[in-house]
Amino acid sequence: MSSRIARMFELLPKTVANTERSENVNARITGDMDTNSDRKSFTTRENLETSADEVQNQETYYSPHAGTSGCTNKPLSPNLDTNICAKNVANLDKHVTGDTSEENDVASNFGDYDSDDSVVDPDYGEEDVKEEENIEDEDGSKQRSRKRRSVPEKWKKNERKKKRHSGLEHRTQKEKKLVKRKIVKPPCSITCKLKCWEKISEEERKKIHRQYWTDQKSIDMKRQFIASHVQQIPVVRRRERNYERELRRKHTNRYSSEQDRKQATLCKKFFLITLSISQQTVDTAIEKKRDGGLLSPDKRGKHIPSNKVPAEVRNLIREHISLFPAYESHYTRERSTKKYLGNHLNVSRMFKLYLEYCHEKLIPEELIGKEWLYSDVFNYEFNLAFKNPDLDTCDECDKYKIKMQEAGSQDIRSSFQEEYEKHLEDAGDRYKMKAADKQSSKENLSKTVVMIDLQKCLPTPDLHNSQSFYSLKLWTYDLVIHNSTDEKSYCMMWDESIAGRGGNEVASCLLKWSEICDIPNNVTELIIWSDNCPSQNRNAQIMMCYFIVLNRNTNLKKITHKFLTKGHTHLEADGDHSVIEREKKKVPQLRIVTPWDWQQVVRLCGVKKSFIVTAMETEDFLNFKSLCEGPKSPLVLRKKDDSGDNFLVSQCVCLQVRRDSPGTLFYKTNFRDEFLAITLTRNTRNKAYLPETLPLKSVKNLEEYTQRNINIFRSYCLGYPKSSMASIRTWHMAKRNPIRI
């Protein structure tokens, strides 16, 4: 006996764990499990005597992986109507269709079913049942919440109730008794005096049965349906009796159906069997029938709980939460409705402020909510987060909002509202154009679409101690050129000792990219999207660069540069920036001490794809303004276009250069307008040609870095003598072969 008990204790943890896991899986699949009489508990003292073989058998029986049906190890019966797996039944219940009928449709005839009615909805999809973060306002509109809200329709007891009302197979809640599905049984016998089987065919009976047991009909609608087809009339004939007694039968039920707009009287048996109901169901429906033919509604579950939280308490909590300023992310406003509170707040701190708010307003104690209620309202009725928005807000949007708040009259506020909506519409239209260009480039191989954006400055060295915030750092720049056609990303990187981050630098990076990316010969149009920063993307240097790129790539016929709306400039290159920022957080301190280290981080940060990093050198940065400045420059910037209108590059939303019109710039100030032209070539007899080479851009003076109170220099900055400056090229040669100190 002792050896058996010891063996039992060895098997106990594993067996209990497997049993609990199996019960949880089966409970999730079937809704409620069958409690067999031979099921034993392994945790009670009297059952510790159970043999190891018996334990192993029960463990095998309850394992969800042992059976073929996913519920038990018993094979499925070929009769799928009655022995279908409960999981499939549960999924089938979610797909039941049927138009929601009005109350006046309940009293319709038996035969008003469409023959195409189906149990399964062919248009059903997973997106139709996603309710994880959706809640409904009082007006019925759905909104997002911070946390997933409970879905009572998926609770086991409610699913059981739904099956019971739909006439499907289910188990009772207390006794776990299996109740079979409601089916149409054979009609009354051929000897029926009313000959019901001649009035309604078998196909019509099935339609009537399906109409009655659809899950779209509530218990009130079903009772109304019965009461509309059952008429109480006085007793027509009584049997004579020899003694006097109180008569129990007060009336007679007449069952009928409307067929072809005529009332057809049916017998009791035919009526009950067709609907698969009992006599008690009919009696209850008739008892609830009031004057006028309408039934009193079912009052079960309609009473107000004694401990229900008053609506005033929740309204006060909502009012307090709405007082906190919330900010939205403009770049993701089309995909998310989440707003952001300050990162200095949390739910506990807001609740303390709520208590102070209630005491200041002299709110009675019985109307002040508890912390759990405050947290419940915040999590399930508001879609708020405690952090600053990941993306910057739009200055124009903020300006319009402030103007609308400070407007003195409704007319002024309406005018600002119209301007604000036009601004948002313009931003949305440009995003749609960008998406259309991306899709077009993937379908038409003669187009290439790229997105360019300069990442925020990367500090070198990357330190996080308090003293480093006050120390001088060398900044590294990264211009990301994202090719949306083949989804390749090019990172053009340099540091501020080599060049700055103005128009010449961005234009030089684009020229370098056109050389290393090897634009395919079948590409005839290059489309570039960027923000509208005037010092980097929308300037004369960019225009001159496109003339050079078009001249060197003979397969290109035109280059188009489009600009997004100010403040709404989310590009695919921003996603590359976020990948680099996330990877940078994984790099330990003292690992990024040179600009070259930043290049290595970027090279290794790609997961699905790698970034193509190009280290820009001093000789790569050219002076593109030399093409349009000076008396001998081949091009000249003019203040008026060919039609005589003023030309300002800061007002352009689209720039274009074409091979068939050399020296001519085409531009738009509104995407809805046609292109305007401005000729940039000089009015001379001799035709001006673009030079083969351009002068280098003047390098940055490093004296400001060497003549500071810096006594120790890192390997990335070999110190120059304070008395004299070494040449820039010598300094770069030394940087390639640094001396570690």
N, C-alpha and C positions, 0 to 999 in steps of 0.2 A: 504493500500500500504506500509506504514512504517513497519508494522509487518511482511509483506512478505519479505521486504528487510533485516530486522534484522534477520529473520530466514535464509535468503540466506547467510548472512555473517557468521552465525554459521556453516553452512554446507560447506562453501567455503574451508577452509584448508584441511579438510579430503577428500573432493571430488577431489580437485586438486591433492593432493598427490596420491590418488588411480588412478586417470586418468593418471598421468605421469608414475606411476609404471606400469600400464596396457599397456600404449603405448610402454614403453621400452621393456616389455616382448614380446608384439606382434611384435615389430620391430625386436627383436632378432630372433623370430621364423619364421616370414614370409618374412623377408628381406625388405619389404616396405608395409605399411598399406593402406587399402582402405579408401580414404577420402570421406565419405558420405556427401551428401548435408545437412542432418539434424544434422551433428555434430556441436556442439556449443562450443565456448570458454567461460570458466567460469571466466576469468580474465578481460574481457572487460567491460566497463561501461554499454553499452547498453544491455548486457546479464544478468545484475544483477537482472533484473525483472523476470527472469525465475522462475517458480514455483518449490516448493520443491519436488513435485511428479515427475516433469520432470527431475530434477537433479538426483533423486534416480533411475529413469529408465535408464538414460544414464550411471550412475555409474555401474548399474548392467550389462548393455550391454558391457561395455569395460572391465569388470573384466575377467581376463584370467581363473579364476576358475569356472566361471558360465557355460561355454559351455562344451560340451562333447569332442570337438576336441582339446582343448588346445589353440585355436585361438579366437573363438567367442562362443557365447552361442547358435548358430544355429547348429542343428544336422547335422551329416555328411550324404551326399547323398550316396545311394548304388552304384552309378557309381564312382568307385574309380579312374578311368582313368582321370576324369575331375574335381572331387571334393575332391581329396585327400588332406589331410592337408599339408599346405605349408612347415611345418617342415619336414615331411616325404619326400617331393619332394626335399628339400634342401639336406637331408642326402642321398637320392637316387642319386643325381647328383654327389656326391663325389665318388660313387662306379661305375661309368660308365667305361666300359672297352673297349678295342679295340686297336690293335697294331698300333703304329704310322707308317703311310705309308710314303714312300719316294715320291718325286714329280713324279717320273716316274711311280709310281703305281696309280696315280690319273687318268691317261688316260687309265686305264684298262677297261675291259668289265664290264657290269652291273652285271653279275652273279658270280663274284669272291668273294662272301661272304661265310663264313663257317656257316653251319647250327647250330653249337654249340655256336655261338656268343651270349653273354648274357649281359643284362644291369647291372646286379649285379655281382660283383667279389666275388666268394666264398671264396677266400683267404684273403679277406679284414680283417684288424685288427686295433685296435686303435693305436698300435705302428707304423702303416704305415703312419700316418698323424701327428705325433708329430714333429713339426717344431719350438717349442717355442724358443729354444736357438740355433738352427742350422742356420748357414750362409754359403754361398759358396764363396770359394776363386776364383781368376781369372782362376785357372786351373780346376775349377769345384768340387774340394774336399770340404767336409763340415767340419766345425769346430764349436766349442762352442763360444758363446759370453757372455759378462757379464750380459746383460739384454736381455729380449725377444724382438726379432725383429718383425716388423710388417709383416703380411701375407696378401698381396694385394688380393690373390685369394679368401679370405674370406670376402672381403668388399661387401656391398650390391650391389653397382653398377656393380662390376665385376661378382658377382653371377648372376645378372640380364642379363648381357651380355652373360655369359656362357649359360644360359638357352635359350636365343634368338638364339644363334648359334647352339644349340643342338636341336632346334625345340620343346622345352618343354613349358609348360604353364608359363606365366610370365605377369607382368604388365609394362606398359610403364613408363618411368621415369617422364615425365612432366604431362601427363593427367591421369596417373594411370589407364589406360584402360587395361582391361583384354584381353590378347591375348591367344587363346587356342593353345594347342599343335598341332604339325603337324602330320596329320594322312594320311593314304593311302585312297584316295577316289575312288569311282568306276571308271573303265576305260571308254574309249570312247564307243560309242554305237556299236551295232552289225552291223549297216549299214556302218561302217567305210570302206572306199575303200581299205586301206592298211591292214585291218584285224589284227590290233595290238594285240588284245586279243588272237589270235592264236599263235603269235610269243613268247610272254612272259606270263607265267602263273601268277596267283595271288600270289603264294608263292614266286616266283622270284621277283615280284614287291615289296613285303615287305622287302626282303633282300636288294634290291637296295635302297629303302627308308631309311632303317636303316644304310646302309653304308654311305649314303650321309650326314645324320644328326648326325653322331657320333661326340662327342665333341673333338675327336682327330684330326679332320680336321679343318684347319684354313680357313679363308675366301678366301685366295689365292688358296688353294688346291681345294676348292669347285668350284671356278671360272675356274680353270684349268680342272676340271672334266667336267664342262659344255662345255667349248670350245673344248674339245677333242671329244665330241659326237654331236656337232652341226657344220655343214659345210655350209659355204656360197657359193652359186652358182649363176651364172647369171639367170635372169628371163627367164624362158623357153618359156612362152607364155604370150602375152599381148593382150588385147582387142582393137580392132580397134576403133579409135575415129575420129569424124568429124572435130575437131579443134585441133590446136597445143597448147600444154602447157608442162611445165616442169614435167617430170615424177618423182614422189616422191619415188617410190620403185626402188632401185638400184640393189637389189639382193633378193634371196630367201634362207631361212634357211631350211636345210635338217637335220632332226633329225634321229639318228641311234643308234644302239646298237650291240655289238658283241656277238653273240650267237653261241656256237660251232665253234668258229674261223671263223664265217661268219658275214658279216655286214647285219643287219636287219634294214630296213628303218621303222621309226615310224612316226605317225602323231604328230602334235604339241600338241594337247590336251592330248594325252596319255603320252607324255614326261613330260609335265608340271604337270599333276595330279600325276604321279608316284613320282616325286621329291617334290611335294607340293611347287612349286615356281611359280613366276609370269613371264610374258614376259619381264618385265624390268630387272629382274635378268639375263636373257639370253642375252639381248642386252648389258648390262654392261660388261658381260664376253667377248663377241665378240669384243666390242670396245677396250678392253685392250689387245687383242691378237696381238702380234707382229710377225714379220717375223721369221720363224722357228718354229712357233706353241706354243711358250712360252708366258705367260702373264706377263705384267709388274706388279711388286709387289704392294700391297696396301701401300700407303705412309702415311696413317692416323696414328698419334701418333709417327711418326718417326723423327720429326724435333727436333733440339737441343734447349732447353729452353734458353731464353736470359739471365736468371739469374742463370744458372747452375754454380756450383762451379767448377773451373778448376781442372783437375786431379792433377796438380802440387801441389795445396794447400793440398789436402788430402794425397798425397805421403809424403810431408814434415812433416805432423802431424804424420803419421805412422812411419816415420824415427825417430822422436823425442821420441815417446813412446817406441820404441824398444831399445833406448839407456839405459833405466832404467834396472838394473839387476832384473830379476824375478826368484823366487825360486819355485820349485815344491815339492809336498808332495809325498814322495816315497812310503808310505804305501798305498796311494789311487790312485796311478798313473794308475792302471788298470781300475778304475771306473770314474776317473775325469781327465780332461786336464787343470784344473784351475791352474794358477800360482799366486804367491804372491809377491807383492811389500812391501817395508818397511811401517810399520804402522805410520811413520812420514810424509807420503805423503797423498795427496788427489788430486782430479781433479783440483780444483782451484789453488793449489800450483804448480801443474805440468803445468798448462796453463801459469802461470807467468814465470816459467822457460822456457817455449816454446817461449814466447815473447823475453826473453833475448837471447835465442838461435838464433832466427831469426835476431835480431839486430847485433849479433856478426858475423853472416854470410852475413850481408848486403843484406838481402832479401827485395825486394820491398814491399811496404805497400799493394799493391793490391794482393800479393800472400801470405799474412799472414792471417790465418784463424781466425774467431771469436771464442769466448769461447763456444758458443753453438755447433759449428762444431767440436771443439776439444773434447767436451764431447760426441758428437754423435759417433765419430770415436772410442773413448776409450770404450764406453759402448757396441757398436754393432759390433766391429771388433776385439776386444781383450777380452779374458777371464781372466781378472786380478782382484785381490782383494787387499785391503789395510790392510793387517795384516800379522803377521809372520805365517808360516805354523804351524798347530796344531801338526804336527808330525815331529820328527827330520829327517834330511837328512842323507844320507848314506855317511860315510867317504870315502869308496872305490869309489863311484860314483863321489864325488867331486874331489878325487885324479886323477881319469882318465880324467875328464873334464879339470882340470888344465894342465895335461900333454899334452893333445891334443891341447890346446890353445898355449902352449909354445913350441910345437914341431917345430924343425927347418926344417924338410923336410916332404914331403908327405908320404914317406915310414914309417917314425917313427910315424906319425900321424895315419896311417892306422893300424899299429901294436897295438897302444894303443886303437884304435877303436874296433879292434877284441877282445882284452881282456875285454874291457868295455861291449861289447855285450855278451860275454861268462858269465860275472858276472851277467848281467841282466837275461840271459837265465837260469842260475843256480838258481837264486832267484825265477823266475817264476815256474820252475819245482818243487821246494820244496813247494811252495804255492799250486800247483796242487796236490802234494802228500798228503798234509795236508787235502785238501778238499776231496780227495778220501778216506782217512782214516775216516773222519767224516761220509761220506755217507755209508761206509762199516759198521761202528759201529751201524748205525741205521737200517741197513738191517740184519746184523748178530749180534744176541744178545750175542754171545760168546766173543765179543770184547768191550772194553771200551777205549775211547779216551779222554784224559784230556789235558788242556793247563795250564801251570804254568807261572806266571810272578810276579815279585816283584814290587809293586807300589812305586812311589817316596815317599820320607820321608815326614811324616805328622808332622808339628810342634805343640808343646804343650808348652804353650797355643797359640792359633791361634789369634794373634793380628795384626792390620794393622796400628798402629800409628808409627810415625817416630822413636821413641826411641826403639821400640821393634826390629827393624832391627839390632841393635847393642847389644842386650841382649842375654844371653845364653838361649837356648831352649832345651827341652827334646823331642827327635824325636821318633815318633811311626812308626813301620814298619807293612806292610800289604802284605802278600803273597797270591795272588788270585789263586785258583785252580779251573779252569772252566771245568766242565764235559760236553763235547760236545755231549755225548750220550743222557743224560736226561736233558741237559741245566740247571744244577744246579751249583751254584757258592759258593765256600767255601773260606772264608776269615780267614786266620790264622794271628792273630794280637798280637803284643807284643811291648814293648818299649825298648829303648837302655839301660835302667838300668837292664833289665833282660838278654839280649843277644844281639849280634851284628847281622850282616846280611851276613854272609859268607856261606861256603859250609855246615858246620855242622848244621847251622840254617835251611837252605832250606831242607836238608835231614831229619832233625827232624820234620819239618812241613809235609813232604810227609809221613813219618811214622805215624804221628798222624792222618793225613787225612785217611790213609788206615784203621785205627782203628775205626774212627767215621763214615765213609761213608758206612760201612757195604757192601763191595763188594759182589754182588750176587754170588751164588754158580755156576751159569751157565757161568760165565765169566772166560775164560781160558787165555785171552791175554789182557794185559794192555799196551796201547801205550801212551806215554807222548811226547808232543811237547813243546819246549821252545826256548828261544834265546841261543846264544852260549857264554854267559858270563863265563869265566873260574873260577872266584872266587865263583860263586854261583851254576851253573848248570852243568858245564863240568869239573868235578874233581873227585878225588878218593873217597871223602865222599859220593857222589851220587851213585857211583858204589857199595860201601859197604852197603848203604841203601837198594838197590834193592835186595841184597842177603838176608837181614833181612826180607823185605816185602814178598819175594817169600817163605821164610821159614815159615812165620807165616800164610800165606794164602794158604792153601793146594789146593784150587781149581785152582789157577793160575799155568799155565804151562810155561809162559815166560813173561818177561817185556821188552819193547823196548822203548828206549829214542832217539828221533830224534831232530836234531837241525836245525833251519832256518839259512839262509845266513846272514852274518854280515851286518847290516844296513837295512835289509829287514825282520824285525822280528815282523810284526803285527800279534797279536794273539787275540783270542776271549776274553782273560782276559783283554786286553787293552780296550775293550768296557766296561767292568765292572769298570775299573779305571775311565773312562770318566763319568760314571753314578755317581760315588762317588764324583768326582770333581764338577759336576753340583749341586749335592745336598748340597755340602759344601758351595757353594755360597749363598744358601738360608738361611743358619744358621747365625743368628746375632752374632756380636762379644760378647766376654766374655761368650759364651755358651760352647766353647771347651777349657777347662782349664786342663783337665786330659786325660791320654790315654783311660780311660774308656769312656769318652765322645766321642772319636772317634769311639769306638765300637758301641755306641748307634746310631751315625749318619749313620754308615754303615748298621746297622740292619734295619733302617727305610727308607733307600733311595730307595729300590726296589719298582717299580711300578707294573710291570707285574709279577715279581717274587721277592722274598726276598732273601737276602744273608744270608748264614749260617755262623755265626761268631763264631770263637773259640779263646778264650783268652789263649795264650800260657804262661805257667808258667816256672819257672826255672828248675823244675824237668823234664820238657818235652824235654829239649835240651840235646842231647846226644853227646858223642865224638865218631864218627864213624871211626876216624882215628886209634883208638885203635885196630881195627880189622886187620890193615895191618902194624902197626908200633910196633917195639919191638921184642925181640927174641922169645917171647912166643905167638905172635899173630897168629891166625889160617890162615891168608892170608898174602901174601907178594906182593908188587908191583914190577913187573919186567920190565926191559927196552927193552926186546925182546919178541916177541910172539913165538908161537909154531913152526912157520916156520923159525925162525931166523931173521926176519925183525925187525927193530927198531919200538918200540911202543911209541907213544906220544899221550896222551889223548887230547891234544890241536888240533890235526889234525883229530880227529874223527868227523864224521857227524852223526853216529848212534851207539848206545850202546845197547847190549842185553844180558840178563841173562836167562838161561833155567833151568827148574827143572830137566831134564834128564842129565844135565851136571853141577853138583854142583861144585862151585869154579872156573868155567871157564867163562871168559868174551868174548863175541863175539862182533866184532866191524867192522865198515866200514869207510874208508877214502873217498869213493866216492859211491854215491847211486847206480851207475851203476855196481859196483863190487859185488862180493860175500862176505859173512861174513868171516872174519879171526878170529882165536881163540887165546887166551892167557890164560894159566893156572895160577891161582893165589894161589893155595894151596901149602903148604910147602912140600918139598920132604923129608918126615919123614916116619918112619915105622908105627907109630901110626896115625890113621886117625884123622884129626882135625875137630872139631865140632864148629859151631857158638855158642857163649855164649847166654844164655837166657836173660841176662841183660847186659847193657852197662854202662860204667861210665858216670857220668854227665859231661857236658862241663863246663870248668872253667868259673865262673861268672865274670862279668865286675867289675872292681874296681871303687867304687863310691867316693873315696877320692877326685878325681879331681872335683867332683860336690860339695862336702861339704866343701872343703878347699879353696873356692873362697870368694870374698868379697860379700857374700850373707847374709844379716841379717834377711830377712823375707822369710819364706818358705811357699809355697802353700800347700793345703791339699794333693796334689799328691806327695809331697816330704817332709815328716816330717824330719826336720833337724837332722842330726847326731851330736853328740858332736864333736867339732873340735879336741879334744884330743884323742878320741878313736872311733872305728868303731863298730856299732852294727852288729849283724849277718844279712845275707841277708834274711833268712827266717823270722826273727822277723820283718824286714822292710816290707816284703810283707804282713805279718799279719796285720801290722798297716795300710798298704795301703788299705786293704779291709774294714777297719773300720776307715776311716779318721776323723780327728778332724778338723772341719771347723774353720777358723780364719777370 
